Amino acid sequence: MKRLFLQSTQVRLTSYFLLILVPLVAISLYGMYKSQTILEKQVNEQMNSAMQTAMAYIDQTVNGISELSILFSTDPSLNQNLLYEGNELTNAAMLDFQKVLAQISNVNGINAFISHVDIYHGASGMMVSSKIGGRTNLDYREQTWYRQAVENKSGLLFYLSREEAGMTPDDSLFSEDDAYMVRIMNMFGSDKSNVLIMAIKKNELLSLVKNLLQTEGDRVHLFDKAGRLVVSSADRSSLEDKKTNAEQRFSNVSVDGVPYIAATVKGANSGWMLELERPRAAIYTQTDKLRLFIYWIIVVSILLTLVISWVVYRGIASPLSALAHGMKQIRLGNLNAKLAEGRKDEFGFLTRSFNEMAKEQKHLIKNIYEQQLMRAQSELRFLQSQINPHFLYNTLDAIYWTAKNYAAHEISDMVYNLSKFFRLSLSKGREMLTIAETVEHLQYYLRVQQLRYMDIFEVKFEVASECRELPILKLLLQPLVENAILHGLEKKQGDGLLTIICALQDDMVVIEVRDNGKGMPPERLEKLREQLQSLDADTLLAVSEAKTAAKSSYGLWNVKARLKLHYGSRTDMKIDSRENEGTSVTIRIPIGGRDDEPVDSGR
């Protein structure tokens, strides 16, 4: 990034203009943040005030129901009418129970939040209810609510549902729409077998807090002092195991991935808690519009900055950039580079001067380049033509010795393969053959050599299928194979193996000619590598004279010279050898031929 800043005038201009905007953007964002903070504080205060009012009413309601349960539990006349201890109901007992029913039947008029009041007579199993009247032969003594009430003696129990109280689901007396306050009757007396049940309407409790729902998406929850959910405006299936945190007045929560602000207040007397959850989006509707407006101002300012910097750049720095680009094109060899003219100022003068200079340079280089190219091509044809007579002398010698030592069948076989070899060598004047054609060409040549040396070596081809149709220079591998036979396998005298391998590696064709012949000593190998390494663009055109190469390595010099002239700098030839173990020559050729500038021996 630093390098781009230093090298590009346009980047620097744009950066300076944007730097001017930074304080303005920072002030705008800070103002937006402060307005959002103030709004949040105001909303929290409003929510807290409304919830305190609602919580005070809930406190009053819960305490009123609790005090009413104490009045019923300690009422002398009620407890007097429940003193009957027998299992069988007598007329006198039934009369007492009717008096109890008369006393509790008017409870709805006293408190609208109470659904019904029930008193269970433990000795007889009689249930006296303001809802259903009287019901006999009911054994509730093993249900949770009864056992806990008797064990708790003087305390008040609160159950959120009939399941929690251990009431049977098929009992029509108890409903899922009610919560239940349970306590023992005659809490200060000796008889602790009768239990008071007060059913509280959940819907009435919910109506106390629904006025807190001011915006779409608001949710309100009421919890008892144990932190259990009593009622909620939300779907109860989504509130499984819902808990509240009375320690935090305001907190951030997430509901189904939607962010909410949760406010909690606690009743001073009952200990019950009220929680209101309001979507943040509903709170920040107005500030969101302001924030969006500020963002648009920032975006438009940045766009204007970019446009202004571009205009300035086009007027001052763009001509310099175009001139630098044109010079780079000339340096890379694009002599047709030309800059657009049209300006009348100093930049126009520079542009016209550059175009005139490029035109003159193109004229001078074109003549020299064409001369050097023609010279390199003629040398390439000369180097290739040297291979044919060199091989012809060896082949004629082979035919002579074969005719002298064997019958005419071997001679005819040798002559046949020789004719095939020369036919492919001519190849109708083509300079390139496919690798498949090259392999066929080598097979004819190797058969002639096997006949000459009485099959003292075997030949093995390992050519990858994807390589077979790729083109390479004609007669490129034949000097390598000839060297392997003459300087390696011929001196081994039996059990020789010549292996020719061709494979693809990335974008290169890799061809290896390997023999298990005599090899060469390390000092000879090092000297040969140094001689081949010195063969570069400055010496290619002198290779044909072979004044610096030993006779035994002429074929290697010839092959590397042709590789460099035809394929350029990416091609490579590597030689490995171990004395008495064999020699390997590997060449690497770019797929598609030359991929760099032509060789210029005049550099």
N, C-alpha and C positions, 0 to 999 in steps of 0.2 A: 504493500500500500504506500509506504514511504517513497519507494522508487517511482511508482506511478505519479505521485504528487509532484516529485521533482522533475519528472520528464514531460509531463503534460501541462501545457498552459491552460487548456480548457478546464482540467480538473482543479487547478489552483484558482482560477477565476470563479468557478462554481462554489468552491469551498469558502472563499472570502465572502461572497454574497450570502451563502447560507449562515456563515458565522454572524452576520448582522442580524439574522432572524432569531438566533438562539435566545437572547434576552427577552424578546417579545413573546416567543413561544413559552419560555419558562414562566413569565409573569402570568400569561393566560392560563396555563395549567395550574399554577398555584392558586389563582383566584377561583378556578373551578373546584379545586380540592377544598378550599375554605368554605365555599357556598354549600358544598355537599356536607361538610362537617356540621355547619350551622343547622342545615335542614334536618340532619339526623338527630341532632340534639333536641330540636323543637318537637319532632315526631315522637321521640322517646318520652319527653315530658308529657305530651298529650296522651300517649298510650298509658303511661303510668297513672296519670290523674283519673282517667276513665276506669282503669282496672281497680284502683283503690276504692272508688265509689261502689263498683259492682261487688268487690270483695267484702266490703262492709255490710252490704245487704245479705250476701251469702252467709257471713258470720252470724248475722242476726237470725237468719232462717235456721241454720244448723243448731245454734244454741237454743232457739225456741223449741225445736223438735226434741232436743235432748232434755230440756227442762220439762216439757210435756210428758216425756217418758218417766221422769222422776215423779211427777205428780201422780201418774197412774200407778206406778210401782208402790208408792207410799200411801196411797189413798186408803184410809181405814175401812170405809164401807166396802170397797172392792175386795180388799184382803179378807174382810169378815165373811163376805159371800163366797169366798173360795176356800174356806176352812174345811169343807167336806173332805174326808179322807177315805171313804169307802170305795170299793171297786164297782159296785152296782149303783146305778143312779136311782135315787129315790125321788118321790114327788117333791119333797122339801128341797133336795139338791137342785132339781130342775128349776124350781122357783127361784132359788138363789142365782142360778146361771142366767135366768131371764133378767134379773135385776142388773147383773154385770153387763149383759148385752145392751140394756137400755142406757147405761152410763157411757159406753164407748161408741154408741151409734152416732152421736152428734159430733164426732171428732172432725169430720170434713168441714163442718161449719166453723170450727175453731181454727184449723190450719189447712189451707188449700193444697199444701205440698204433700199431705199425707193421703195415701191411696186407701188404706184401711188399717184398723188396729185389731190385733188378735191376741187372745190370752189362752194359753194352753194349760189345762188342768192336768198335771202329771199323774195324779193318783187314779183318776177315772178315765183318762184318755179323751176327755171332752175338749173340743176346740170351740171357743166362743169368739165369733168374728163379726166385725161390723160389715163385712162384705157378703158373707153367706149365712149369717145367723149362727146357729149351733150345729156341730157335727160330732157324733159320738164314735166310740170305739176306734180312735186313732192313736196308734202307738208311734210317737215321734221321739221316744226317749233315746233311741240309738242314733238319731241324726245329729250331725255336727253342731248345728246351732243350739240344740237343747243341751247336749253334754257340756259344751263350752260355757253356756250361760249358767248352768248349775255349778260348774267348777269355778267360774269367775265370781260368782256370788253377787257382789255389789257393783261390778263394772259394766260399762256399756260396750256392746259389740256391734260392729258395723260390717255388713256383707254387701258386696257390689252386685251379686247375682245369686239366684237360688242354687246354682251349682256350687258356688263357693260356700254357701250355708249348708250344703249337704241335703237340700230338699229334693224330693223325687220329682222328675220332669213331668210326670203325668198328674201331679197334684194341681187341680185347677185353682186352688187357693193362692198359690204363689206364681207370680208372672215375671218374665224376663225384663219387662219394662220398669220394674221397681228395684230399688235398693232397700236393705232391711237393717233397722236398728233393733237389737235384741238385748234384753236385760231381765234379770230375775225379778219376780214380784215379791212384795213384802221384804224389801232389801234390808230392813232393820229388824225384821222378826225372825222367828225360829224356823218357820216353814219355808224351805227353799226349793220346792218342787214345781212351782208354777212359773211360767215364763211369759213375758210380754213381747210381742212382735209388732213393730211399727213399719209399715211398707211406705216408702217415700217415692213419689213420682219423679223419675229421672227427667222426663220431658219438662216438668215444671222447673227443675234445677237448671236445665239447659236454657230455658226461656229467660232466666235471670242474666245470662251472660251473652245472649245472642245480639244484644244491642251494641256489643263491642265490635261486631263485624261491619267494618266501614268500607272496605274495598274488596274487589273480586280476588278470591284466593286466600282471604283471611281464614285462619283456623283458631278456635279457642278450645281449651281443655281445662277441665276442673279435676283436681286431685284431692284425695283425703289427706289427713296428716301423716299417713304412712307412705305417701307418695304414689298411691294407686290411682289409676284413671277412673273417675266416676262417670263423667259425661264428656262428650266432645262433639263439636260441629262437623268433624271430618268423619269419613267412612271408618268404622271401627276395624274393618279387616286390614286397613293400612296402618293401624296403631298397635299392633301386637307388641307386647312388652314395652309399651310407651312409658317412659319415666320422665320426671322433671328434676331440675337442679335448682333448689331454693337458694343456693349460695350465690347464684348469678342473677342479677336483675335483668341484664340485657346480654344476649349472646347471639352468635351467628350459627344457624343450622341449615341443613340441606334436606329438602323433601323431594324425593324422586328426581334428584339432580338440579332442583330449582332452589336458589339461595333465599333464605328467609331471615328476618330479624325476630328473635323470640324475647318477649318481655314476661317476667314472672313476679307476682306479688303473693304474699303470705298473709293469711288472716291472723289478726292479733289474738283472738279468743279461741276459735275453733282449730287453728293450726292447718286448715285447708289451704290449698294453693291454686292460684289461677294463672294460666299461661296463655298468652296471645301471640300467635305467629303471623307475621305480615310479610308478604313477598317484597323483597328489596326493589323489584322493578316497579311495584305500585308506589313505593315511597319516593323513588328517584325519577318519576315520570317527567317532572318539570326540569330537573337538573340534567336529565339525559338529553332533553331537547337542547338545552344550553351547551352541554358538552359536545353534542353533534355539530352545533353551529360553530363552536370554537375549532373543532377538528377540520371542518370545511374551510374555515379561514386559514388554518395552518397549511392545508393541502394546496389551496389556491396560491398562497404566498410562496410556497416552495416551487410550484409550477411557474409562477411569474419569475422567480429567481433563475430557474433553469433556462427559461426563454430569454431573459435579458443577458445572462452569461453567454448563451449560444450566439446571440446577435453580436455581442462584443467580440466573441471568439472568431466568428465568421469575418468580421471586419478587420481584425488585426492578426490573430494567430493562425487562422486557417490557411492563408497564402504561404506562411512559413512551413506549416505542416505538409502542404502539398509539395513544396520544394524539397523538403527532406525525404518525402516518399519517392519523388522522382529520382533523387540521387541514389537512394537505396536500390531502386530498380536497375539503374545503370551499373551499380556495383555488382548486382546479382547476374548481370549479363543480358538484361532486357534492353536492347539498344533501340527498341521502338517506343520507349517511354517518352511521352510528350505531355506538357502541362497546358491546361486551358488558358487561353489569352483573352484579354478584354479590359483589364484594368489600365488606367492611365497614370497611376501614381508610381512610387518607388517599387512596390511589389510587382507591378506590371513590367517594369524594366528588368527586374531579376528573373521573371518568368521567361521573357523573350530571350535573355542572354542564356538561360539554361537550355532552352529548346535549340538554339543555334549550336551550342557546345555539344549536345547529344547527337545532333545531325552530323557534325564533323567527326566525332568519335566513331559513330557507326560506319561512316565511309572508310576511315582508316583501318578499323578492326576487321571489317568484312573481307578486305583483300588478304590480310595476313592470315585470318582464320581459315579461309577457303584453301589457301596454299598449304597450310599445315595439315588440314583434314585430308586433302588429296594425297599428301605424302604419307600420312599414317595409313590410309586405306591401301596404298600401293605396297607398303611394307608388310601389311597384314596378308595380302595375297601372295607376296614373295615368301613369307615365312611358311605359309600353308603349302606352297608349291614345293618347298624343300623336303617335305615329308615323303612325297611319292617316290622320287628317285632313291632316297635313302632306304626306304623299305624295299624297293624293287631289287636293289643289289643283294640284299640279304635273302630275298625270296629266290632269286635265280641261283644263289649259292645253295639254298636248301634243296631246290629241284635237282641240282647236280649231284649232291651227295645221296639223295634218295634214289636216283636212277642207278647210282653206282652200287648201292648196298641192297636194294630190294627189286622185286619184279615190277612189271609194268603197271599192275593194278594200283599200287600205291602212288606211282607217278601220275596216273590218270586222276586219281582222287585229289592229289595235290594241285594239279593243274585246274581241276574243276573248281575247287575252293578259291584258288587264286583268281580265276576269272570272275567268280561271284564278288570277290573282294574289290577288284578293280571296277566292276560294274557299279557297285554302290559308292565307291570312291568318287567316280565321276558325277553320279546322281544328277545328271542333266544340268550341271553348272550351279546347283544349289549350294549355299554356304552353310545351311543349317539342316540337321537331321533330327528326327525325334529320338528319344532315348531307346525306344523299341527298335528303330532302324539301326541305331548305333550298336545295340547288343547283337543284332543279326550280323552286322558288319564285322564285329569282333569275333563272332563264332567262326566265320570263314577264315579269318586270319589265324585264330588259335588252332583250327584244325590243321592248317598248313604247318604250323610250328610243332604241333604234336606229332605229325608224321615225320618231320625233320628230326626231332629229338627222341623218336621211338617211344612216345607216350611215357616219358619220365615224369610227367606231371599231369594232374587232373585240374579241371576248371569248374568253378562253382559260381553261378549268378544268383544274387539276392536283390531283386528289383521290385520295389513297392508298386502296386498296381496304379496308384495315383500319379506315379512318375512317368509312366510309359509313353504318354503322348506329349510330354514337355519337350521343347526344342533345345538343342545344344549345338555348339560348333561341330562341324564335320571333322573327323580325324583328331578329335581332342583327346580321346582316351587311348588311341592306338600307340602313341609313343610311351605312355606309362606302362601299358601291358608289355610292350617290347622290352623296356628297361627291366621289368620284373623277371622276364624270361632270360635275357642275356646276362644280367648282372646278379641274378639271384638263383633261379631254378636251374639254370644250365650247370652251375657249379655244385649243385646238391647231388646230382646223379641218382635220382630215384625218390619215390614217395613225396613228390612235390605237389603242392596245392596252390592254385591261383584263385583268389576270391575277388569278385567284383560286386560291390554293394551300392545300391542307390536308394535314397530315402529323402523325405521332406522334413525340414525343420523350420517351423514358422514360415517365412517367405523366402527360404533358401533351398536349393537342391544340393544335397550332400552326396558326393560320389567318392567311394574309397576303392583303391586297387591294392590288394594285400597279397603277399606271398610268404611262404615259409622257407625261403631260400637262405643264402649265406649271410644276408644282412651286411652291415658295415660297422667298422669300429667307431667309437664315440668321437674321436678327433676328426675322422673323415665326415661324419654326420654333421658335426658342428660347423666345419668349413663349408659344406654344401649349403647349409641353412644360411650362413652369412652371405654367400654368393647370391642366393636367390632373394634374400632380403634387400640386397642393394639394387635389385631390379625395380626401378620406379619410373615415373614419367620422364625423367631426364635421360634415361638410358635405354628406353624401349626401342627406339629406332636404330640403335647400334647392335641389337641382339643378333640380327641376321649374320653379322660377321663373326660372332662367337669368339672373339679374340680373348675374352676374359674367362671363358668357360672351358673346363676340361672336356675331353672328347666323350668320356663316359657319362657326363651329365648334360650333354647337349639337348637330349630329348626333353629333360625337365625345364631347361631354359626356354626352349621353344614353346612348350605348353603354357608356362607362366606368362611369356610375352603375349601370346594370343589371348589369354584370359584378360590381362590388363588392357590390351588394345580394344577388345570387343566388349567386355562387361564393366570396365571402370574400376573404381577404387574399392568397392565393397567385396569384390571377389577375393578369394584367398586360396593358397595352396600350402598344405602342411605335410612335412615328412617326418616319420618316426621309424626307427630301425634299431634292432639289437643284433649284435654279431652272433652268427650261427643260429639265429631264431627267425629272422625274416625282416621284411621291410613293408611299410604301409605308406601310401601317398593318398591324401585326402584333399579334394577340391570342393569349394563352396561357391555356388553360382546363384545370383539373384534371379528369382522367377520373373520372366518378362524381359530379361536382358539388361542393358546399361541403365543405371538409375542416377548417374552423376554427369558432370560436364565432360565432353570429349577430351582426350589426352592432348595436351599442347606442349610439344617438346621444346618450344621456343621460350618457355618460362624460365 
